[in-house]
Amino acid sequence: MRITMLGDSLTAGYGLRAGEALPVRLQTELKRLGHPAAVSNAGVSGDTTSDGLRRIDRDVPDDTCLCIVALGANDMMQLLATDQLRKNLDAIFERLSARAIPAMLCGMRAPPWFGLYAIAFDGVFAEVARRHRIALYPFLLDGIALNPAYALADRLHPNAKGIDVIARRLAPSVAKVLTRYPDCPTELSPSI
């Protein structure tokens, strides 16, 4: 079973060794929960939702049983209009649906000092998940955001301990979604 994580630096493993990246750690946690899966890393540091949309057909293989979309942090950093964020996410899930690839969305939250923008930004993820009838993991950085013990020196990106926390928290939600797709092959592909 192949899961593809379409994301940004949080998925790509910015500042970490290859074995510490979120897709690798998530794969380990899913196996521990009895869901063997190969989790492919389709994360590119700096990517926004529009970048993810541009590369979705290239970077999400057709044999993907679940695409986890983890984009939005860089949109927030650029204060992208929330209408455009919504439009980009809608297009991503429409493209996945057209290819019959199940999906789930990992939300992002803006820090409270972003004021009214934070309220509008935070609401987009639940709205998009509801509209496309997909599972939502509300906040990818839940449990580690703004905690220096889980951050690299830049205070933005998770360190290896932070990634482990994310993977442990995310894995049960992913496992629950996987139970909806029993026809997906469960053996790992040797090419991954």
MDAnalysis code that builds the backbone (N, CA, C; Angstrom):
import MDAnalysis as mda
import numpy as np

u = mda.Universe.empty(576, n_residues=192, atom_resindex=np.repeat(np.arange(192), 3), trajectory=True)
u.add_TopologyAttr("name", ["N", "CA", "C"] * 192)
u.add_TopologyAttr("resid", np.arange(1, 193))
u.add_TopologyAttr("resname", ["MET", "ARG", "ILE", "THR", "MET", "LEU", "GLY", "ASP", "SER", "LEU", "THR", "ALA", "GLY", "TYR", "GLY", "LEU", "ARG", "ALA", "GLY", "GLU", "ALA", "LEU", "PRO", "VAL", "ARG", "LEU", "GLN", "THR", "GLU", "LEU", "LYS", "ARG", "LEU", "GLY", "HIS", "PRO", "ALA", "ALA", "VAL", "SER", "ASN", "ALA", "GLY", "VAL", "SER", "GLY", "ASP", "THR", "THR", "SER", "ASP", "GLY", "LEU", "ARG", "ARG", "ILE", "ASP", "ARG", "ASP", "VAL", "PRO", "ASP", "ASP", "THR", "CYS", "LEU", "CYS", "ILE", "VAL", "ALA", "LEU", "GLY", "ALA", "ASN", "ASP", "MET", "MET", "GLN", "LEU", "LEU", "ALA", "THR", "ASP", "GLN", "LEU", "ARG", "LYS", "ASN", "LEU", "ASP", "ALA", "ILE", "PHE", "GLU", "ARG", "LEU", "SER", "ALA", "ARG", "ALA", "ILE", "PRO", "ALA", "MET", "LEU", "CYS", "GLY", "MET", "ARG", "ALA", "PRO", "PRO", "TRP", "PHE", "GLY", "LEU", "TYR", "ALA", "ILE", "ALA", "PHE", "ASP", "GLY", "VAL", "PHE", "ALA", "GLU", "VAL", "ALA", "ARG", "ARG", "HIS", "ARG", "ILE", "ALA", "LEU", "TYR", "PRO", "PHE", "LEU", "LEU", "ASP", "GLY", "ILE", "ALA", "LEU", "ASN", "PRO", "ALA", "TYR", "ALA", "LEU", "ALA", "ASP", "ARG", "LEU", "HIS", "PRO", "ASN", "ALA", "LYS", "GLY", "ILE", "ASP", "VAL", "ILE", "ALA", "ARG", "ARG", "LEU", "ALA", "PRO", "SER", "VAL", "ALA", "LYS", "VAL", "LEU", "THR", "ARG", "TYR", "PRO", "ASP", "CYS", "PRO", "THR", "GLU", "LEU", "SER", "PRO", "SER", "ILE"])
u.atoms.positions = np.array([
    [0.853, -1.178, 0.000],
    [0.000, 0.000, 0.000],
    [0.894, 1.235, 0.000],
    [0.632, 2.120, -0.938],
    [1.410, 3.355, -1.003],
    [0.575, 4.536, -0.503],
    [1.146, 5.263, 0.425],
    [0.611, 6.546, 0.857],
    [1.587, 7.599, 0.347],
    [1.076, 8.669, -0.207],
    [1.940, 9.754, -0.651],
    [1.620, 10.992, 0.161],
    [2.662, 11.586, 0.738],
    [2.500, 12.857, 1.461],
    [2.914, 13.987, 0.548],
    [1.952, 14.799, 0.151],
    [2.203, 15.965, -0.685],
    [2.323, 17.162, 0.247],
    [3.518, 17.709, 0.369],
    [3.689, 18.774, 1.343],
    [4.838, 19.712, 1.052],
    [5.246, 20.398, 2.114],
    [6.313, 21.390, 2.034],
    [7.499, 20.918, 2.873],
    [8.234, 21.847, 3.486],
    [9.423, 21.476, 4.264],
    [9.088, 20.593, 5.456],
    [7.876, 20.707, 5.995],
    [7.481, 19.880, 7.127],
    [7.407, 18.412, 6.723],
    [7.074, 18.159, 5.473],
    [7.058, 16.804, 4.927],
    [8.436, 16.413, 4.415],
    [9.089, 17.333, 3.731],
    [10.376, 17.043, 3.099],
    [11.454, 16.682, 4.106],
    [11.346, 17.207, 5.336],
    [12.345, 16.919, 6.351],
    [13.441, 17.958, 6.416],
    [13.073, 19.204, 6.244],
    [14.045, 20.306, 6.269],
    [14.909, 20.236, 7.527],
    [16.237, 20.264, 7.330],
    [17.178, 20.286, 8.435],
    [17.363, 18.959, 9.152],
    [16.766, 17.893, 8.635],
    [16.832, 16.582, 9.282],
    [17.543, 15.577, 8.393],
    [17.977, 14.472, 8.975],
    [18.503, 13.363, 8.179],
    [17.330, 12.685, 7.480],
    [17.605, 11.994, 6.387],
    [16.541, 11.381, 5.576],
    [15.643, 10.475, 6.416],
    [16.205, 9.708, 7.324],
    [15.431, 8.789, 8.141],
    [14.586, 9.456, 9.209],
    [14.753, 10.764, 9.386],
    [13.990, 11.502, 10.387],
    [12.801, 12.259, 9.808],
    [12.650, 12.239, 8.493],
    [11.567, 12.982, 7.845],
    [10.209, 12.388, 8.215],
    [9.191, 13.207, 8.187],
    [7.853, 12.792, 8.603],
    [7.334, 11.552, 7.871],
    [7.453, 11.443, 6.553],
    [6.938, 10.229, 5.908],
    [7.587, 8.947, 6.438],
    [8.871, 8.976, 6.720],
    [9.575, 7.802, 7.245],
    [9.057, 7.459, 8.641],
    [8.933, 8.468, 9.480],
    [8.461, 8.251, 10.848],
    [6.988, 7.812, 10.862],
    [6.185, 8.387, 9.963],
    [4.778, 7.979, 9.866],
    [4.677, 6.520, 9.432],
    [5.500, 6.116, 8.489],
    [5.497, 4.719, 8.037],
    [5.779, 3.789, 9.218],
    [6.743, 4.142, 10.057],
    [7.072, 3.340, 11.234],
    [5.892, 3.250, 12.198],
    [5.245, 4.386, 12.430],
    [4.101, 4.411, 13.355],
    [2.917, 3.621, 12.807],
    [2.675, 3.710, 11.516],
    [1.572, 2.947, 10.917],
    [1.831, 1.446, 11.017],
    [3.064, 1.046, 10.802],
    [3.413, -0.373, 10.932],
    [3.166, -0.828, 12.365],
    [3.550, -0.012, 13.334],
    [3.331, -0.334, 14.746],
    [1.845, -0.521, 15.043],
    [0.996, 0.217, 14.330],
    [-0.449, 0.128, 14.518],
    [-1.096, -0.980, 13.683],
    [-0.273, -1.746, 12.970],
    [-0.801, -2.849, 12.173],
    [-1.238, -2.462, 10.777],
    [-0.742, -1.350, 10.279],
    [-1.072, -0.891, 8.921],
    [0.205, -0.720, 8.113],
    [0.749, -1.817, 7.583],
    [1.968, -1.684, 6.793],
    [1.702, -0.873, 5.530],
    [2.502, 0.120, 5.340],
    [2.342, 0.988, 4.173],
    [3.677, 1.610, 3.845],
    [3.898, 1.867, 2.592],
    [5.063, 2.629, 2.161],
    [4.617, 4.078, 2.036],
    [5.231, 4.959, 2.798],
    [4.846, 6.371, 2.765],
    [5.877, 7.123, 1.941],
    [5.458, 7.575, 0.757],
    [6.340, 8.293, -0.160],
    [6.395, 9.768, 0.205],
    [7.586, 10.325, 0.108],
    [7.812, 11.722, 0.444],
    [7.704, 12.580, -0.814],
    [6.605, 13.322, -0.931],
    [6.424, 14.274, -2.024],
    [6.397, 15.681, -1.439],
    [7.338, 15.926, -0.520],
    [7.452, 17.243, 0.094],
    [8.563, 18.043, -0.560],
    [8.324, 19.316, -0.771],
    [9.324, 20.224, -1.327],
    [9.364, 21.466, -0.449],
    [10.538, 21.733, 0.113],
    [10.678, 22.892, 0.996],
    [10.291, 24.173, 0.266],
    [9.522, 24.994, 0.949],
    [9.103, 26.280, 0.394],
    [7.822, 26.233, -0.409],
    [7.286, 25.035, -0.642],
    [6.096, 24.934, -1.491],
    [4.856, 25.525, -0.834],
    [4.041, 26.136, -1.666],
    [2.729, 26.639, -1.289],
    [1.677, 25.704, -1.885],
    [0.420, 25.987, -1.627],
    [-0.641, 25.165, -2.222],
    [-0.624, 25.263, -3.743],
    [-0.272, 26.410, -4.282],
    [-0.228, 26.516, -5.757],
    [0.927, 25.693, -6.323],
    [2.055, 25.620, -5.599],
    [3.167, 24.771, -6.044],
    [2.756, 23.304, -6.000],
    [2.087, 22.907, -4.929],
    [1.627, 21.524, -4.817],
    [0.663, 21.163, -5.930],
    [-0.223, 22.089, -6.265],
    [-1.167, 21.862, -7.357],
    [-0.428, 21.666, -8.682],
    [0.610, 22.473, -8.906],
    [1.367, 22.375, -10.155],
    [2.063, 21.025, -10.317],
    [2.489, 20.413, -9.229],
    [3.275, 19.182, -9.350],
    [2.522, 17.920, -8.936],
    [1.237, 18.051, -8.647],
    [0.484, 16.907, -8.125],
    [0.471, 15.711, -9.080],
    [0.285, 15.945, -10.357],
    [0.219, 14.822, -11.300],
    [1.571, 14.136, -11.451],
    [2.639, 14.888, -11.321],
    [3.979, 14.318, -11.429],
    [4.386, 13.582, -10.154],
    [4.044, 14.133, -8.998],
    [4.589, 13.637, -7.732],
    [3.675, 12.693, -6.951],
    [2.429, 12.563, -7.367],
    [1.527, 11.615, -6.707],
    [1.250, 10.487, -7.695],
    [1.905, 9.326, -7.483],
    [1.759, 8.207, -8.426],
    [0.329, 7.666, -8.474],
    [0.001, 7.055, -9.584],
    [-1.351, 6.521, -9.777],
    [-1.693, 5.400, -8.807],
    [-0.675, 4.696, -8.283],
    [-0.962, 3.592, -7.366],
    [-1.059, 4.046, -5.906],
    [-1.207, 5.346, -5.697],
    [-1.361, 5.885, -4.349],
    [-2.729, 5.489, -3.798],
    [-2.729, 4.851, -2.628],
    [-3.984, 4.451, -1.976],
    [-4.537, 5.557, -1.093],
    [-3.668, 6.485, -0.698],
    [-4.093, 7.629, 0.091],
    [-3.080, 8.741, -0.103],
    [-3.563, 9.916, -0.467],
    [-2.701, 11.092, -0.564],
    [-2.992, 11.993, 0.640],
    [-1.972, 12.224, 1.443],
    [-2.086, 13.128, 2.587],
    [-1.560, 14.482, 2.135],
    [-2.433, 15.457, 2.081],
    [-2.050, 16.803, 1.651],
    [-1.716, 17.623, 2.896],
    [-0.462, 18.049, 2.960],
    [0.032, 18.807, 4.115],
    [0.694, 20.089, 3.615],
    [-0.131, 20.979, 3.107],
    [0.340, 22.255, 2.553],
    [-0.416, 23.400, 3.217],
    [0.152, 24.577, 3.174],
    [-0.532, 25.754, 3.693],
    [0.342, 26.632, 4.565],
    [1.386, 26.075, 5.165],
    [2.237, 26.871, 6.052],
    [2.898, 28.026, 5.310],
    [3.386, 27.770, 4.098],
    [4.055, 28.833, 3.343],
    [3.058, 29.843, 2.786],
    [1.843, 29.399, 2.496],
    [0.780, 30.334, 2.106],
    [0.542, 31.329, 3.246],
    [0.499, 30.784, 4.467],
    [0.284, 31.623, 5.650],
    [1.434, 32.613, 5.821],
    [2.663, 32.132, 5.667],
    [3.824, 33.008, 5.847],
    [3.819, 34.152, 4.829],
    [3.224, 33.895, 3.666],
    [3.129, 34.921, 2.625],
    [1.831, 35.716, 2.714],
    [1.008, 35.406, 3.729],
    [-0.299, 36.044, 3.896],
    [-1.137, 35.963, 2.621],
    [-1.092, 34.782, 1.992],
    [-1.908, 34.554, 0.798],
    [-3.369, 34.753, 1.151],
    [-4.096, 35.418, 0.279],
    [-5.533, 35.608, 0.503],
    [-6.203, 34.260, 0.721],
    [-7.062, 34.196, 1.727],
    [-7.689, 32.913, 2.061],
    [-8.587, 32.400, 0.935],
    [-9.140, 33.275, 0.126],
    [-9.925, 32.820, -1.029],
    [-9.042, 32.049, -2.005],
    [-7.807, 32.502, -2.194],
    [-6.887, 31.806, -3.097],
    [-6.424, 30.485, -2.485],
    [-6.187, 30.470, -1.180],
    [-5.833, 29.229, -0.490],
    [-6.936, 28.187, -0.694],
    [-8.170, 28.601, -0.484],
    [-9.327, 27.716, -0.650],
    [-9.406, 27.205, -2.094],
    [-9.216, 28.097, -3.041],
    [-9.286, 27.729, -4.457],
    [-8.199, 26.702, -4.802],
    [-6.987, 26.909, -4.293],
    [-5.889, 25.975, -4.575],
    [-6.162, 24.603, -3.968],
    [-6.610, 24.581, -2.709],
    [-6.907, 23.298, -2.066],
    [-8.055, 22.585, -2.771],
    [-9.087, 23.329, -3.141],
    [-10.190, 22.724, -3.892],
    [-9.682, 22.066, -5.169],
    [-8.805, 22.762, -5.880],
    [-8.276, 22.230, -7.141],
    [-7.439, 20.980, -6.906],
    [-6.668, 20.951, -5.831],
    [-5.876, 19.762, -5.500],
    [-6.790, 18.565, -5.282],
    [-7.851, 18.744, -4.485],
    [-8.721, 17.610, -4.188],
    [-9.597, 17.231, -5.377],
    [-9.920, 18.176, -6.218],
    [-10.643, 17.846, -7.454],
    [-9.757, 17.006, -8.368],
    [-8.483, 17.371, -8.451],
    [-7.544, 16.613, -9.288],
    [-7.366, 15.193, -8.759],
    [-7.231, 15.052, -7.451],
    [-7.089, 13.721, -6.862],
    [-8.357, 12.902, -7.077],
    [-9.512, 13.516, -6.899],
    [-10.779, 12.828, -7.105],
    [-10.920, 12.354, -8.546],
    [-10.519, 13.192, -9.492],
    [-10.602, 12.822, -10.908],
    [-9.718, 11.618, -11.215],
    [-8.664, 11.448, -10.437],
    [-7.751, 10.307, -10.610],
    [-8.133, 9.139, -9.699],
    [-9.238, 9.266, -8.979],
    [-9.731, 8.232, -8.053],
    [-8.713, 7.899, -6.971],
    [-8.025, 8.932, -6.484],
    [-7.063, 8.762, -5.395],
    [-7.681, 9.328, -4.125],
    [-7.931, 8.476, -3.119],
    [-8.464, 8.965, -1.849],
    [-7.485, 9.953, -1.210],
    [-8.032, 10.860, -0.405],
    [-7.182, 11.892, 0.179],
    [-7.617, 12.239, 1.590],
    [-6.681, 12.838, 2.315],
    [-6.985, 13.463, 3.593],
    [-6.184, 14.750, 3.663],
    [-6.614, 15.655, 4.521],
    [-6.005, 16.969, 4.622],
    [-5.464, 17.188, 6.021],
    [-4.224, 17.657, 6.089],
    [-3.636, 18.092, 7.358],
    [-3.736, 19.609, 7.409],
    [-4.442, 20.102, 8.396],
    [-4.625, 21.534, 8.517],
    [-3.418, 22.228, 9.109],
    [-3.431, 23.528, 8.993],
    [-2.391, 24.385, 9.556],
    [-3.114, 25.494, 10.300],
    [-2.467, 26.055, 11.289],
    [-3.046, 27.176, 12.032],
    [-2.078, 28.325, 12.045],
    [-2.622, 29.514, 11.900],
    [-1.803, 30.725, 11.980],
    [-1.645, 31.118, 13.442],
    [-0.498, 31.690, 13.806],
    [-0.338, 32.134, 15.191],
    [-1.326, 33.245, 15.518],
    [-1.727, 33.360, 16.778],
    [-2.770, 34.318, 17.151],
    [-2.429, 35.770, 16.827],
    [-1.156, 36.097, 16.755],
    [-0.797, 37.496, 16.462],
    [-1.058, 37.865, 15.004],
    [-1.522, 36.903, 14.193],
    [-1.947, 37.224, 12.830],
    [-3.360, 37.799, 12.810],
    [-3.996, 37.891, 13.968],
    [-5.282, 38.563, 14.108],
    [-6.401, 37.957, 13.279],
    [-7.133, 38.825, 12.581],
    [-8.283, 38.373, 11.783],
    [-7.874, 37.423, 10.669],
    [-6.672, 37.607, 10.145],
    [-6.190, 36.686, 9.110],
    [-6.127, 35.258, 9.663],
    [-5.674, 35.115, 10.906],
    [-5.568, 33.789, 11.520],
    [-6.928, 33.106, 11.579],
    [-7.945, 33.834, 11.951],
    [-9.292, 33.260, 12.048],
    [-9.760, 32.773, 10.674],
    [-9.581, 33.606, 9.664],
    [-10.003, 33.231, 8.308],
    [-9.174, 32.073, 7.775],
    [-7.863, 32.137, 7.980],
    [-6.957, 31.096, 7.492],
    [-7.293, 29.753, 8.128],
    [-7.418, 29.733, 9.438],
    [-7.656, 28.483, 10.155],
    [-8.947, 27.797, 9.710],
    [-9.951, 28.575, 9.363],
    [-11.236, 28.015, 8.973],
    [-11.261, 27.367, 7.600],
    [-10.310, 27.711, 6.748],
    [-10.321, 27.200, 5.371],
    [-10.203, 25.679, 5.342],
    [-9.364, 25.114, 6.194],
    [-9.076, 23.676, 6.119],
    [-10.305, 22.823, 6.433],
    [-11.017, 23.177, 7.497],
    [-12.235, 22.424, 7.839],
    [-13.285, 22.580, 6.743],
    [-13.385, 23.763, 6.198],
    [-14.363, 24.023, 5.135],
    [-14.069, 23.178, 3.900],
    [-12.800, 23.136, 3.494],
    [-12.414, 22.367, 2.309],
    [-12.623, 20.872, 2.550],
    [-12.235, 20.392, 3.740],
    [-12.410, 18.967, 4.054],
    [-13.888, 18.582, 4.029],
    [-14.725, 19.448, 4.575],
    [-16.169, 19.188, 4.587],
    [-16.720, 19.151, 3.157],
    [-16.319, 20.107, 2.358],
    [-16.841, 20.191, 0.987],
    [-16.448, 18.967, 0.159],
    [-15.234, 18.472, 0.357],
    [-14.764, 17.331, -0.439],
    [-14.985, 15.990, 0.262],
    [-15.581, 16.056, 1.453],
    [-15.891, 14.846, 2.222],
    [-14.654, 13.991, 2.453],
    [-13.616, 14.639, 2.918],
    [-12.366, 13.948, 3.224],
    [-12.034, 14.139, 4.698],
    [-11.208, 13.251, 5.212],
    [-10.782, 13.347, 6.606],
    [-9.866, 14.554, 6.797],
    [-9.995, 15.154, 7.959],
    [-9.163, 16.303, 8.311],
    [-8.416, 16.009, 9.596],
    [-7.100, 16.154, 9.554],
    [-6.293, 16.189, 10.768],
    [-6.116, 17.678, 11.034],
    [-6.755, 18.231, 12.062],
    [-6.914, 19.684, 12.161],
    [-5.641, 20.522, 12.162],
    [-4.562, 20.023, 12.802],
    [-3.362, 20.863, 12.910],
    [-2.130, 19.967, 12.905],
    [-1.373, 20.016, 11.823],
    [-0.219, 19.141, 11.658],
    [0.789, 19.299, 12.805],
    [0.939, 20.510, 13.325],
    [1.933, 20.770, 14.369],
    [1.353, 20.675, 15.780],
    [0.217, 19.995, 15.911],
    [-0.425, 19.847, 17.217],
    [0.541, 19.209, 18.215],
    [0.681, 19.840, 19.372],
    [1.535, 19.310, 20.422],
    [2.970, 19.778, 20.378],
    [3.374, 20.424, 19.275],
    [4.762, 20.888, 19.201],
    [4.903, 22.359, 18.817],
    [3.858, 22.951, 18.269],
    [3.943, 24.340, 17.795],
    [4.381, 25.277, 18.918],
    [5.312, 26.149, 18.600],
    [5.823, 27.181, 19.499],
    [6.539, 26.614, 20.730],
    [6.877, 25.324, 20.717],
    [7.626, 24.712, 21.812],
    [9.072, 24.546, 21.362],
    [10.006, 25.313, 21.947],
    [11.402, 25.257, 21.497],
    [12.054, 23.887, 21.660],
    [11.530, 23.051, 22.537],
    [12.095, 21.708, 22.719],
    [11.918, 20.845, 21.476],
    [10.966, 21.207, 20.632],
    [10.676, 20.421, 19.437],
    [11.044, 21.146, 18.145],
    [11.814, 22.196, 18.242],
    [12.125, 23.010, 17.059],
    [13.618, 23.019, 16.762],
    [13.930, 23.178, 15.488],
    [15.300, 23.429, 15.076],
    [15.694, 24.837, 15.526],
    [16.946, 25.191, 15.303],
    [17.442, 26.502, 15.729],
    [16.672, 27.657, 15.088],
    [16.047, 27.425, 13.921],
    [15.288, 28.495, 13.266],
    [13.960, 28.786, 13.955],
    [13.574, 27.951, 14.917],
    [12.347, 28.074, 15.705],
    [11.070, 27.891, 14.876],
    [11.212, 27.482, 13.640],
    [10.065, 27.265, 12.758],
    [9.841, 25.799, 12.446],
    [10.919, 25.106, 12.121],
    [10.803, 23.730, 11.660],
    [11.012, 22.744, 12.808],
    [10.274, 21.635, 12.791],
    [10.427, 20.637, 13.845],
    [11.785, 19.941, 13.788],
    [12.325, 19.622, 14.953],
    [13.503, 18.771, 15.018],
    [13.039, 17.315, 14.989],
    [13.969, 16.377, 15.131],
    [13.613, 14.955, 15.044],
    [12.616, 14.556, 16.140],
    [12.778, 15.102, 17.341],
    [11.829, 14.796, 18.422],
    [10.442, 15.328, 18.076],
    [10.388, 16.501, 17.489],
    [9.107, 17.077, 17.085],
    [8.428, 16.247, 16.017],
    [9.210, 15.774, 15.051],
    [8.650, 14.922, 13.997],
    [8.102, 13.632, 14.582],
    [8.799, 13.075, 15.560],
    [8.293, 11.853, 16.206],
    [6.936, 12.094, 16.863],
    [6.779, 13.246, 17.506],
    [5.495, 13.579, 18.128],
    [4.413, 13.700, 17.058],
    [4.721, 14.406, 15.976],
    [3.749, 14.556, 14.886],
    [3.336, 13.190, 14.351],
    [4.317, 12.327, 14.082],
    [4.020, 11.009, 13.501],
    [3.146, 10.179, 14.443],
    [3.459, 10.197, 15.734],
    [2.660, 9.429, 16.697],
    [1.230, 9.936, 16.776],
    [1.049, 11.247, 16.683],
    [-0.297, 11.816, 16.768],
    [-1.077, 11.636, 15.461],
    [-0.387, 11.732, 14.342],
    [-1.037, 11.641, 13.034],
    [-1.403, 10.209, 12.662],
    [-0.579, 9.250, 13.041],
    [-0.751, 7.863, 12.587],
    [-2.139, 7.282, 12.878],
    [-2.720, 7.453, 14.077],
    [-4.055, 6.873, 14.296],
    [-5.119, 7.437, 13.352],
    [-5.018, 8.716, 13.025],
    [-5.981, 9.310, 12.084],
    [-5.808, 8.728, 10.688],
    [-4.551, 8.545, 10.268],
    [-4.294, 7.953, 8.958],
    [-4.777, 6.503, 8.942],
    [-4.496, 5.766, 10.006],
    [-4.932, 4.364, 10.085],
    [-6.446, 4.255, 9.983],
    [-7.154, 5.169, 10.619],
    [-8.618, 5.162, 10.560],
    [-9.106, 5.384, 9.125],
    [-8.458, 6.298, 8.405],
    [-8.836, 6.548, 7.010],
    [-8.548, 5.307, 6.164],
    [-7.424, 4.642, 6.417],
    [-7.064, 3.470, 5.616],
    [-8.091, 2.350, 5.719],
    [-8.783, 2.251, 6.845],
    [-9.792, 1.191, 6.996],
    [-10.970, 1.382, 6.040],
    [-11.109, 2.584, 5.490],
    [-12.189, 2.841, 4.520],
    [-11.878, 2.273, 3.137],
    [-10.621, 1.876, 2.921],
    [-10.195, 1.449, 1.586],
    [-9.601, 0.043, 1.645],
    [-10.435, -0.961, 1.946],
    [-9.919, -2.327, 2.100],
    [-9.413, -2.944, 0.797],
    [-9.797, -2.384, -0.345],
    [-9.363, -2.954, -1.625],
    [-7.934, -2.563, -1.989],
    [-7.362, -1.652, -1.247],
    [-5.995, -1.226, -1.519],
    [-5.046, -2.365, -1.144],
    [-4.076, -2.687, -1.989],
    [-3.137, -3.758, -1.638],
    [-2.355, -3.395, -0.381],
    [-2.156, -4.374, 0.505],
    [-1.476, -4.092, 1.759],
    [0.000, -4.456, 1.737],
    [0.465, -5.160, 0.733],
    [1.879, -5.510, 0.704],
    [2.695, -4.291, 0.246],
    [3.898, -4.207, 0.775],
    [4.778, -3.115, 0.400],
    [5.435, -3.447, -0.941],
    [5.519, -2.450, -1.785],
    [6.186, -2.633, -3.070],
    [7.690, -2.670, -2.846],
    [8.413, -3.642, -3.441],
    [9.862, -3.718, -3.243],
    [10.600, -2.542, -3.845],
    [9.956, -1.781, -4.738],
    [10.648, -0.661, -5.386],
    [10.634, 0.607, -4.529],
    [9.964, 0.564, -3.389],
    [9.852, 1.761, -2.566],
    [10.882, 1.732, -1.459],
])
